[in-house]
């Protein structure tokens, strides 16, 4: 979520150079989710005018997180198929995903559930195993309303080794390997469209909490991973980067209109859902492509998003994503503000500072320690040292 895209180097594959600008994009996405929840809790986003509509569509950050996960996590499989590199070891990959996501999630979720949502032991098991999206009535809890994205991320983590294997087999049948990979990935958005249709026609809105509904965003990231390995740095994308980023903003403005559905929790129509999914995918691709497909640390866009402050905020963005909702909930309980009221500026300042401090602490004390453990587990064993040669006796 959510978060770093939750990606890092994968065991069994040569580590790829980290792009600080992608960390900066994660930071922007995490701040977008936070600002959306400040605006919704204070009722600002339900006001009149374009400003309120723009705030209401900051949930667009979630497709960006999903795209980054597809890009960064599938790229080792793309390298294996295109360049003949070793495929990632599925067991170690899943171990590192668990270490990446679960420890700090368990901390935040346990505190919020203990404070505000009394559950029996089965409810605790459901939440701690990230199964809340699949149990009716348990997918929301006080202070944890942002957590619906994590079961979707975890589901993608679990199916990615299977997807990587299937795409590898498909691409190895002959022909242009990158093109065949792209054709295989193109099946995933069709699954999303079918899920959206089923959710609206069959009136099963909870399908929006399942992975198939959101596969289009992961697929965009996976396609970008193939292109980044196949083409490397694209001069065309680099030269068009300013235009692509402007177009992303313009499409976001269109997304912030009634064409993409209501701002409230009222269910959109099928047409509105399709428009929203299409625009969100387009904006996410246009935002990330200039950085993923045209890495240029010297460019203005990379200096802006890849500066040390933005990159650091990106690294702690997962913790920030987890903490900000409980902090907002606690602040509102202390102030006693009725729902959809309160001072926007006060809530924004307090929740940002407190969430940031908690995020810094949990990143260094929990996340970084868990990631270090994962790297130690996946590090290859050193080859045995050759025995020292014995001295040769001089000839008589």
N, C-alpha and C positions, 0 to 999 in steps of 0.2 A: 501499500500500500504502500507502500506503500510506504514513501519509504525509500530505500536505495534503489527501488526496482528489485530489491533484495538480491542484487547480483554481485558476484565477485569471481575471481578466477576459479576454474573447475578442475578437479583432480584428473590427471591423465592427459592434460592438454597444456601446451606451453602458455604461460600467462600472457594475456594481452595487455598492452600499455593502457593505463588508466587515463580516461579523458576527464579532466577536471570540469569541463563545461557540462558534461552529462550529470555530474554531481550538482552543478548549479541548477540544471533543469529540475532535478529532484527536489532541491530546496524550494524553488518556485512552486512546484506542485504541492508540496507539503504546506507551504504558506497559503496557497489557494484554498486547500481544504479547511485549514484553520479559519481563514477569513470568512468562508462560506458559513461555518458554524457560528461564528460571532454574529454575522448578519442575520442568520435565521433565529438565533436565540433572542436577539433584541428586536426582531420584527422588521429590521431595516430593509431586508430584501423583499418584503411583501408590500413596500410602499409603491408610490407611483413614479413613473419616469424611467428613462433608460438606465440610469445608474443602478437602480434596484434590480432591473432585469440582468444587467451585467454581473452583479454580485450573485444572483441566483444561479447562474450557470458555471460557477467556479467548481462545481462537481466534475467539470471537464478534466480536472487534475487526475481523477481516477483512471480514465483511459490512457493518460500519459504514463502513469505508473505501470499499467498493464503492458503498454507498448515497450517500455524500457525493460521489463522482465523478459518479454519475448526476444528482444534484441540481444541483451547481454547474456541470457542463459542459453539461448539456442546457438549462439555464435560458435562455441566449441564443436557442436555437432555439424554445423555448416562447414567449418574448417576441415573436419574429418572427412566429409563427403567430397569437398572440392579439391583439397590439397593432399588428401591421403594421410592426414595426421591421425594419431590414435583417438579413438572415440572415448568420451568420458566414462569413467567407471561409475555405473549407476548407483551402487551402494554408497560409495564415498560422496557422490554428488548429493544424494538424499540426506546423508548424515550431516553434511554441511548446511543444507537448506534448513534442517531442523534446528541446528545450532544458531543459525542466523535469525530465525523467526521466533522460536518458542520461549527462550528464557525470559526475555524482557516482556514479552506478551503475557506470560504466566504471572509475572509480578503485577503489571498494571491491571489485568483483568481480575485477578484475585482481590486486589484492594478495592476495586469498584464494586465487584459482586458482594463482597463482605459488607461494604458500607451501605449499599443502596438496594440490592436486589436479593432478598432471601430466597435461597434455592435448596432443594434437597440434594443428596449426593449425586443423583443422576443428572440433575441440571448442571452441577459443577463439572462432572465428567464431560458432558456435551460441550460446555464452553472451553474447557481446558484442552480438549482435543480438536477444537475448531470445527465442530459439527453443528453449530447453532443455526446455520442457514438451512439445514435439512430437517429440523425438528419444528413443527408448527408451534408458534407462540413463544419460541425461545431465541429468535434471531435478533431481538432488541433488548437492551437493558439500560438502566439509567447510567449515564456517563460513558456508555460503550456503543453509542449509535454509529460510530465510524467503523466498527469492527466487521461489518458485513463484507468488506472487501477481502479480508484475510482468508476466509475459507475458499474464496475463488482463487486467490494466489496459490494457496496450498494445493488445491486441486490441479492447477497448472503444473506445479512442481512435480506432482506425482505422475502425471501423464506425459510429461516432457520426454523422459527416456524412451517411452514407447513411441511417441511421435518421431523422435530423432531416429530410432531404429527403422521405423516404417518408411520415413522419407529417404533414409540412406539406401534401403533396399530398392525403393522405387527409382531413385536416381542412378543406381548402379546397373540398371537394365540396359543402358546404352543411350547414346545421344549426348547432348550438351547437359552436363550434370547440373550447373546452376539453374538453367532454364527448367529442367525437370523438377528440381527442388521447388522453384517458384510455382510451378503448376500444381504440385502436391499441396503446398501451403494454401493455394487458392481455394481448396475445398473447405477450409475452416470458416471463412466468412459466410459460406452458404449455410453452415450449421447454425451460425448466429442468426441469420435471417429466418431460418426455419423455427428457431426458438422464439424469436420475437413474434412471429405469426401465431405460433401455438399459444404463447402467453396471452395474447389478445383474443384470439378466436375462441379458445377453450376457457378463457377467463381464469387463468392460473397465474396470477401476478408473481407468485413466489419463484417462478422460473427465472426471473431477473436476478435471483440470488445464486444461480448456479453457473458453472463455468461455460457451458455451451452458449449461453446468451452473450457472453463477452469475448468469445474466441476471436472475433474480428480484430480486436485491439492487439491481442497477443500475436495474431497472424501478421499484422502489419509490422510488428517488431521483428518477427522471425524472417519475413521477407527482407527487411532492412539488414538483418544479420547476413543473409545470403549475399546481398548486394555489396555490403562492406567488405566481405571476404573476396568476392569475385572481382570487384572493380577497384578496391582500395579507396584512396582519396579521389573523389570525382571533381575535376576542375569545373565542369558544367554546374554542378550543384553549388560549388563554392562561389562561382560568379553570380549565380542567381539567388544566393542566400538572402540578401536584403528583400528581394521581391517575394520570396517564399514566406519570410517572417511577416511581412505586411499582409500578404494574402491570408495567413493564419489568423491575424487579428481581425481582418474583414469578415472571414467566415465565422469567427467567434461572435462578432456583432450580429450576424444572421442567426446564429444559434441562440442568441439572447433575445429572441422575439417569440411571439406565440406560435410561430411555425413549428417550433420544436416542443410544443406542449406547455402545460401550465407550470407555474412556479411552485405550487403547493404539492401536497402528496396525492392529489387527485390523479388517477391513472390517465395517461395520454391515450389518444386513439392509436390505431395501428399505423396510420399515415404519419402522425406526429412522432411515434416511436422510430419509424424508419428514417425520417428526416433527422432526428436527433442522433441516431447511431451513425448515420453517414457523415454528418457534420463533425461529430466528435472524433471519428476516425481520421477525417481529413485534417482537422486542426492539429491533432496529435502528430500525424506524419509530417506536416509542414513545419511544425515547431522543432521536431527532433532531427529531421533529415539534414539540415545544414550543419549539424554538429557530428552526427554519426557517419554521414557519407562524405563529408568534406572537412575532416579534422585539420584545423589550421590555427595552432596556438597563437600565432601572431595577429590574427584578425581581430577586429573590434568586438565582434560578437563573442569570440572565445575569451577575450580579455574581460568582458563584462560579466559573463556567466562562469568563467573559469578562474576568477580571482580567488585568493586564499580564503576570504570570508565566505563567499558563496559556496566554494567547494567543501569547506568544513560544515556549513549548514546542511549541505547535501548528505554528508556522511552521517550526521546525527538526525537526519530527517525521519527515519523510521521511529526512533524514540519520540521525536516531537509529534509525529502522527498519533502515536499511542497515548501520549500524556495529555494532549490539548483538550480532549473532550471531558475527561474527568475533572480537569482544572476548571473548565468553563462551568460544569455542573456544580462544583464546590463553591465557586464564586457566586453563582446565582442563589444557592441555598443560604449563603452567608448574608447576602444583600436582601433576600426575600422578594426579589422582583417577580411579578406575575409572568406567566409565559408570554413570549413575544413582546416583551417590554424591556426597558432598562437603557442605560447609557452605553452607546456603541463604543465610544472612545475609551471609557473606563474599563469595560470588559476586554477590549482589544489589548490595551496596555498591560493590564494585570495578567491576563491569560498568556500573553506572549512571553513576558518576563519569567513567570513561574514555570511555564512549560519548557522554556529554553534552558533554565537552570536544571530542572529535573532531567531533561534530555541529555545534557552534557554529562551529568553524573551517571545516568544509566548506560550511556554509550561507553564510557571509559571503564565503568565497574562491572558491566554485564556483557554488553555486545562485543566489545573489543576482546575481552577475556574468552568468550565463547568462540569467536572467530579465530583467535590464536590457537585454541584447542583443536579446532577443525583443521587448521593448517598443519599442526604437528601430526595429527592422525593421518593426513593425506600425503605427507612428505615421503618421497621414495627413500628406501633404505640405502645407506652408503655402501658402495661395493667394498668387499674385503680388501684390506691393504695387501699388496704383494709382499711375501716374506723377503727379508733382507738377504742379499746374496752372501753365501759363506765364503770366507777367504780361501783362496786356492794355495795349497802348499807349493813352495818353490820347487822347481825341477831339480833333481840331484845332479 
